[in-house]
């Protein structure tokens, strides 16, 4: 191949395509890695998607992958394919910054479980992608690393907290990026950057613990449903140290993504979980998606979620969310950003009974909310109720009210966080193109353990209305 990462009529190559080229000997991992490192050097200064690049380590891993291909035998599914890891998750031998000036930036002795699964699948780690401090908000901006910008418009945010990975994949600096999601942090940047981003079912991706009572999980950002499904297959069979594990899927997720799901009952829902106004453009996009689903033969109905009360939910969510960074090894509290100092103080002032009561309240109300999926197979929403924010706008007014950035982040997450609370699979896809506007995704939320159904429906939509050929317009690529 003359240019293994060059864009063609279908857009940049996917992770599964690159894996095939490497395994067949059509391209080497080394030349693919060199191509991406060159793109990172040329384009990352405008985006600030990477906070750490490890070129020599990546080259060594690529050379080792090429030797393994020449030796023959059974190969890992993504041998030699580049990826980057979000800078909130430990990578062996790398400092963990969590985008904070207040932590010690210690070098990690081992990989996080999901990171280990990616390494064992053969991926080559190019570096770490930016996040906001401790992943708290829905933009990717921090005092330590500055602002990450959306390749569709450099004046706008790619979203957060996985915005570094999203910007990198959207701009062709990576075929796939590692990400994580505690209230929508995979799906929100996928929506704003025109990508595919899935939050898998609770417990499906290996983790050291069920963070935020199982609200948080890891995953990837990709350009196709097939890539997302194939990497979910890796996570689904990886060892997990947690107390319980989800049921094994009845067939590989990649196969499910390649098969039409049959006729489904899809519920259109526009209820925010936090107090928020759904922008008319988001409403119109969701209704257009409903029409496309109906054209494919699915039954689309209006469907509310019983028991969903934004004021009630916010009061309890804030108690739980404030603890998210409470255990971070901060060495200089004064260097932590104002919002996170406020949240850490709130966590320290929360007694155990208040915390446990909030968690139990959320669990009991969840039992009522699950009933929505008794009536439908999949819930359809816009991914974001608001359009992509301008860089810096989230922080305006925080001197007077340090909670204000969180309130704005909650508005952005008001349609995604429900799947985190309920532990349900949810995917954002760039189904409806918006000429002249930044991307905005639509979200599909499946019932309990129905990751395969979600992927099958998303895959069917992708085949009917392809999107991978679209390229960002905010900078020369």
RAMOMO-V579832 format. One record per residue. N is the residue number from 1. RES is the residue in one small letter. OMEGA is omega in whole degrees, 0 to 359 (none if undefined). Layout:
n: {N,N}
res: {RES,RES}
omega: {OMEGA,OMEGA}
This chain:
n: {1,2,3,4,5,6,7,8,9,10,11,12,13,14,15,16,17,18,19,20,21,22,23,24,25,26,27,28,29,30,31,32,33,34,35,36,37,38,39,40,41,42,43,44,45,46,47,48,49,50,51,52,53,54,55,56,57,58,59,60,61,62,63,64,65,66,67,68,69,70,71,72,73,74,75,76,77,78,79,80,81,82,83,84,85,86,87,88,89,90,91,92,93,94,95,96,97,98,99,100,101,102,103,104,105,106,107,108,109,110,111,112,113,114,115,116,117,118,119,120,121,122,123,124,125,126,127,128,129,130,131,132,133,134,135,136,137,138,139,140,141,142,143,144,145,146,147,148,149,150,151,152,153,154,155,156,157,158,159,160,161,162,163,164,165,166,167,168,169,170,171,172,173,174,175,176,177,178,179,180,181,182,183,184,185,186,187,188,189,190,191,192,193,194,195,196,197,198,199,200,201,202,203,204,205,206,207,208,209,210,211,212,213,214,215,216,217,218,219,220,221,222,223,224,225,226,227,228,229,230,231,232,233,234,235,236,237,238,239,240,241,242,243,244,245,246,247,248,249,250,251,252,253,254,255,256,257,258,259,260,261,262,263,264,265,266,267,268,269,270,271,272,273,274,275,276,277,278,279,280,281,282,283,284,285,286,287,288,289,290,291,292,293,294,295,296,297,298,299,300,301,302,303,304,305,306,307,308,309,310,311,312,313,314,315,316,317,318,319,320,321,322,323,324,325,326,327,328,329,330,331,332,333,334,335,336,337,338,339,340,341,342,343,344,345,346,347,348,349,350,351,352,353,354,355,356,357,358,359,360,361,362,363,364,365,366,367,368,369,370,371,372,373,374,375,376,377,378,379,380,381,382,383,384,385,386,387,388,389,390,391,392,393,394,395,396,397,398,399,400,401,402,403,404,405,406,407,408,409,410,411,412,413,414,415,416,417,418,419,420,421,422,423,424,425,426,427,428,429,430,431,432,433,434,435,436,437,438,439,440,441,442,443,444,445,446,447,448,449,450,451,452,453,454,455,456,457,458,459,460,461,462,463,464,465,466,467,468,469,470,471,472,473,474,475,476,477}
res: {x,x,x,x,x,x,x,x,x,x,x,x,x,x,x,x,x,x,x,x,x,x,x,x,x,x,x,x,x,x,x,x,x,x,x,x,x,x,x,x,x,x,x,x,x,x,x,x,x,x,x,x,x,x,x,x,x,x,x,x,x,x,x,x,x,x,x,x,x,x,x,x,x,x,x,x,x,x,x,x,x,x,x,x,x,x,x,x,x,x,x,x,x,x,x,x,x,x,x,x,x,x,x,x,x,x,x,x,x,x,x,x,x,x,x,x,x,x,x,x,x,x,x,x,x,x,x,x,x,x,x,x,x,x,x,x,x,x,x,x,x,x,x,x,x,x,x,x,x,x,x,x,x,x,x,x,x,x,x,x,x,x,x,x,x,x,x,x,x,x,x,x,x,x,x,x,x,x,x,x,x,x,x,x,x,x,x,x,x,x,x,x,x,x,x,x,x,x,x,x,x,x,x,x,x,x,x,x,x,x,x,x,x,x,x,x,x,x,x,x,x,x,x,x,x,x,x,x,x,x,x,x,x,x,x,x,x,x,x,x,x,x,x,x,x,x,x,x,x,x,x,x,x,x,x,x,x,x,x,x,x,x,x,x,x,x,x,x,x,x,x,x,x,x,x,x,x,x,x,x,x,x,x,x,x,x,x,x,x,x,x,x,x,x,x,x,x,x,x,x,x,x,x,x,x,x,x,x,x,x,x,x,x,x,x,x,x,x,x,x,x,x,x,x,x,x,x,x,x,x,x,x,x,x,x,x,x,x,x,x,x,x,x,x,x,x,x,x,x,x,x,x,x,x,x,x,x,x,x,x,x,x,x,x,x,x,x,x,x,x,x,x,x,x,x,x,x,x,x,x,x,x,x,x,x,x,x,x,x,x,x,x,x,x,x,x,x,x,x,x,x,x,x,x,x,x,x,x,x,x,x,x,x,x,x,x,x,x,x,x,x,x,x,x,x,x,x,x,x,x,x,x,x,x,x,x,x,x,x,x,x,x,x,x,x,x,x,x,x,x,x,x,x,x,x,x,x,x,x,x,x,x,x,x,x,x,x,x,x,x,x,x,x,x,x,x,x}
omega: {180,179,188,178,179,180,176,182,179,181,181,180,179,178,180,177,179,177,178,179,181,183,181,184,180,176,177,175,183,182,177,179,179,178,180,177,178,179,178,180,184,192,184,178,179,185,187,180,179,171,179,176,183,188,183,177,179,180,178,179,178,179,178,178,180,176,181,177,181,179,179,182,182,183,172,189,182,182,174,183,181,174,171,185,179,185,166,191,185,172,183,176,180,172,177,185,185,177,186,171,186,182,187,181,180,175,185,181,181,176,166,184,180,177,178,179,178,179,182,175,174,181,175,183,180,182,181,180,187,173,168,181,180,178,192,192,188,167,180,182,180,176,182,188,182,185,170,188,183,181,175,177,186,177,185,178,170,187,182,5,180,185,178,177,181,180,181,181,181,181,178,176,179,170,182,178,175,184,175,195,177,176,182,192,166,188,181,177,173,180,185,182,177,184,172,178,184,167,181,177,179,176,184,178,183,181,177,181,176,185,181,179,178,174,190,176,178,181,182,171,185,175,182,177,181,177,180,181,182,179,174,175,178,181,188,182,182,176,179,183,185,187,180,182,179,176,177,177,182,173,180,181,178,177,179,181,181,181,173,187,190,183,181,171,186,180,176,184,180,183,174,177,171,175,184,174,180,183,179,179,178,177,181,179,180,180,175,177,177,178,180,176,178,178,178,176,179,175,182,181,171,183,174,174,183,176,182,184,186,181,178,183,182,182,182,179,181,179,181,187,181,181,187,179,185,182,178,185,180,178,179,183,182,179,176,182,187,181,183,172,179,180,180,177,178,179,180,181,180,179,185,181,178,180,183,179,178,179,179,177,179,180,182,178,178,180,177,184,179,183,177,182,168,183,182,175,185,174,179,176,161,176,180,176,182,180,182,181,173,179,177,187,182,189,183,179,184,177,179,182,184,177,187,177,178,179,178,177,178,176,179,185,191,176,180,190,180,180,176,180,185,180,186,176,181,182,171,177,181,190,188,178,181,182,179,179,172,179,173,187,169,186,174,181,181,176,184,178,182,177,180,178,179,181,179,180,178,178,178,178,180,179,181,184,187,181,190,179,183,181,178,184,188,179,180,181,none}
